[in-house]
Amino acid sequence: MSAQIILYQDSGAWGIPSTCPKCTALQTLLRFADVTYAVSPGDASPSMTEQNELPVLRVASDKEDVVVPGLESCVEALSSVGYDAYGGLTPAQIAETKAFSCLILDRLDLVRQYEWYLADNNFNRCTSKVRYQSASLPVRYVLTRLERHEIRKRLNVTPWIQRGQIYQVAKECLEVLSTRLGERRKYFYGDTPRLLDALVFGEIVAQLYAPVPHGRLRQMILEYPNLLKFVENIRQTYFSNGMDEMQHFEKNNQSNQTSPIRTAYEAAVQRTKQVFSSKKETSPIEEARKARNRNFIIAAATSFLIFLLLGNDVEVQVSE
Amino acid sequence: MSSSPFEDSSSTEESKLEELFQSKLKIGSLKIRGYRRTNPSFLHSLVVPCLGGENFREVIENLSIAVERLRELDIFKGVDVFLDESSVPDQTDVLVTVSEKGRLQLRLGTTVEREGFETGLETCATLRNIFGKAERLRLEAGTEGTDLGRGYGIAEFYKPHAFGCDTFFSAYLNRQYFNEKQRSHNEVSRGFVASFGFPQSWGIFSYEGAWREISVTEPSASSTIREEAGFSFKSSIKHSYEIDSRDNIQAPIEGKLLNIHTELAGLGGNVRYIRQQLESQLHIPIADTEASWGIACRLGYLYTPKSYSSTVLDRFYLGGPNSFRGFQTRGVGPYEKDDPLGGELFYTIFSSLSIPLPVKGVLGNIFRPKAHIFATIGDISSVKESQSLLGQVFTRQLPWKNLFETTRISIGLGIVADTQLGRLEVNYCHVLRRTQGDRIHSGIQFGISKSFG
């Protein structure tokens, strides 16, 4: 079996790859890199990483499974398949990319979480209906409420949210991104999309497509036509078959058939079987092991028989 | 042929005794004394059904059943039965005298997790006879196996004879955790179990609802554990049926055991499977001695529907002094990095020849030691990828050349002690056959269990 790249993420909804912007950003990067991958169905759990965060990539092969947890690690891992998320950028541009990443993930995304989880109307009518769709009712209800509780705890200790500057901060972030993109650029840095393009796409497409009843952030995004055009350009170029497509194939692949995703357990059992079938101990070692086994059996049986005969419990009588 | 005077007098006594046993006896009234907290109508309901019998022998046999029922309540220090002449002619009164135990019991001992065949250590505080009908409230904490990284806590309410004689009702909350430092993840389960027991007839029916979580804590976690991490809710019904005629649970000489445990998960929740375990034992004494040959067979099967998959919380594990001697705990089966993954299908056959050791005095009475020589054969696999015989039967493949390719075999000899704490074993084990990845424990292995096997 050739290596499979499997992405674990929050499941998609509303026609977008994932309800989590970081997961959408990673999917976008995989398409920028033209990598064949599959998405594990259902909602993955952040508990699968020690940092308690998604997305996670698993590279499954016959020899071993390699797991890459978290967006940063996944971005670094893409260099092994020939795609450099910072390729062609100057050191100043790389630093700028990292600064913008913090702006998006630590500011703009928190505003999104505030709108989706803390606003009761938005949560009850939109967010809670799409999270953990694959789980049954009691599990879905508990997990969405647990997730909301965790996000509320995190947002309650964020100073600018406490001060009520939520949408002011969002406006500043969008203004900065729009100014940096400019009116005529296709991507943030030249003609080739990079990490920042994926992050901005992931964040903005989530806001544009989520049908939240009170989406003030979406209204703000609509005031920046260059950002809308940027998102639409990436969608048409890299998600031409639809953004909720579960498997992405190489362009030259004539067939849409790939091997089904094997669970990690099945792969581990298969590897155990293959290792056992292929590895044979060398003759001298095998002979020595068999000799030890034989000697042990003889010694154990002999000592037990001697004990039986010397004791009074068993007597052997030879009939005349 | 002439008979001796002694034989004549003993046969005379026997015939007199037999005459006494056959004599007619009619029970008059029943009096029960010595209780303080226990409800008298509850005691009467246990004893009155046993007051039948046409002759003296039958009355004694029935009354012994009543005594056993009262002793099994575990609320009396002693139960004595007297037959006394009644004020009504030709009748006999029954007088039962009981002596109640204290309310609170503290205990340190061993326990066995029946489903996993692993024995652990436990501490337990029990509040007896709460409402006067032998109900008890038990708080228990312990380890699963001798490994301190796996433990549990239970708060249980137990009511005997809840639906008539020899039945019970039990409900408990439990919390289990698995958190070894050298492992890569935590497993926590919080649940509720309600059981209705008819042990003499239909077995024990239970419902379990459990909220479980697997969370990765170390970068070395395998991809299987990562994929199975997260929350799950198991809602299942179980049935357990047992027929046990062994003379001693821990060191049997004679008897048989049949235990069948079935679990159906999927009544709500996001866990769906059918899990079945079967155990049978046969013990045959050798001549008229206390030596015996015993064999214990175990079989387990976990079936999950197509769109579901099993997790490390539900699969079977083999290995350790109670399930497969010569291997580490959970050491048999597929491993990924340092994580045991378990199997969906397993079998073991354990055979032991044991003879008592001639140790006299206090040590002999306390430990009742025996020497035994044993052999274990078994296998564990996933159903889909199985190469074992049972896996091939279920998947309808029987290539004879692969029949025993992944079968494991271990042998050994050792000393067994039958104590109050449990069955203690000190064995020298040798693994004859294993597969790549199995964690063996050849050499000296200690074990403690609640039962043979």
Interface residues (C-beta under 8 A of the other chain):
Chain A: Y8 S40 A44 S45 S47 M48 T49 E50 N52 V56 R58 A60 D65 V66 V67 P69 S134 A135 S136 L137 P138 V139 V142 L143 L146 T263 A264 Y265 E266 A267 A268 V269 Q270 T272 K273 V275 F276 S277 K279 N293 F296 I297 A300 A301 S303 F304 F307 L308 G311 N312 D313 V314
Chain B: W211 E213 I214 S215 V216 T217 E218 P219 A221 S222 S223 T224 I225 R226 E227 E228 A229 G230 F231 S232 F233 G268 G269 N270 I286 A287 T289 E290 A291 S309 S310 P334 Y335 E336 L341 L353 I355 P356 P358 A371 I373 S381 S382 K384 E385 Q387 E405 T406 I411 G412 L413 H430 L432 T435 Q436 G437
